[in-house]
Amino acid sequence: MGDKSERVCFVLELRPERVEDYLAAHTTVWPEMLDALREAGWSNYSLFLRPEDGLVIGYLETADFARASAAMAASEVNTRWQQTMAEYFRAPDGVPVDASMRQLSEYFHLD
C-alpha cells in the first residue's frame, strides 16, 4: 500500500507579547527555508497557534522524523532561520528553537 509516513505533532511556546511579531515573520518564509524543509522530508507541515498564551502546535508527515530533523539541524539556512525566530520563543538561552520542541505521542488516529 505504499510507504508509511510518520505523523508528527509537537509543541513550542511563544512569548505571549511577541505573538503578533511572530505571525508577521511567517507571512514570508524564506524560499530557501521552504526548500530545505521539503528536501529534508518534511511534508504536509502546518503550524497552529493559541494566541492567548503563545502555544504553538506543529504537525508534519515524514518517512523518518529523526532523519528529517537531523537534516534540518545540519542545514545552514535552518540555523539562520532559528536565530531569527529565537527572540519570539520561550526557550532556554543558547538552545535553538527547533531543539526545544516537545514531540507529542499519538494515541488515536482515524483514517
N, C-alpha and C positions, 0 to 999 in steps of 0.2 A: 504493500500500500504506500510505498514511498518512505522517505526519511522522516524520522521522528524529530520534532523540534522541541526544545525545552521552552516552556513558558516561564518567564522570569518576572517577578514583581519585587520592587524594592522601595524603601522609604529614605527620604532625606529631610532635613529640617532647615528651612529658610529662616533668616532673621525677619520677624514679622514686619518690622519697619522698612524692610527692603523689598517686599513682595512686588510692588509696582515697578521698581527698577529692574528686578529680575525678569519680570514678564516683558518689559520693554527690550531687554537684552536678547530675548528669544524671538523677537519679531523678524530678525535677520540673523539666522545661524549661519556661520561661515560655510560656504560651499565645500571647502576642503575638510571641514569637520564632518559634514554630512557624508562626504565620500569616504572618509576614514571609518565612520561607523558602518557603512554598508560593506566596505572591504573587509572589516573585522568580523562580519557575520551578524550584525545587529539588524533585525527586520521587524516590521510591524511594531515599531517603537513609539510609545506615547508617554507623555508626562501629564499628570493631573495635579491640581493644586487645591488645597483647602486654605483659602486666603486668610481666614481669621486668625490662624496660628502658624501659617507657613509650612504646613505639612505637604510634602511633595511625594506623590506616588508615581513610580515609573513602571512601565510594562514593556517587555520586548519578547521576541521569539528568536531563537538561535539554535544552531545544531549543537553547540558546545559552549556554555556560558563561561567556563573557566578559560578556554582558549580565546574567546571573543574579548573577554575582559583584559587578558594579558596582551592581546594585540593592541587594544586601545591604550593600555598603560605604557606601551613601548612607543606609541605614536607621538611625534614631536608636536603635531597640531593639537592633539588632546592635552598635552602638557600646557601649551599656551592657553587653550580654552579653559582648562581647570583653574589656571592662575587668574583669569579674568572673572571667573564665577565665584572664587573663594570669598570675596567680600560680602556676598549675599547669603552665605550659609552659616549655620551653627555647626562648626566642626572644630575639633581640637587644632590648635595652632600647629602649622607645619604638616598637617595631614591633608593631602589632596582631597577635594570634594568627592571624587569618584571612589576613593578608598574609604570614605566614611559612610557609604551607602550600606544599609542593612537589608539584606535579602530576606524576603518573607517565604514561609513554607506554604506550598499549595496543599490544601487538604480536601478540596472538592472541585470538580470540573464537569460541566455538562456540554457535550458537543451539540 
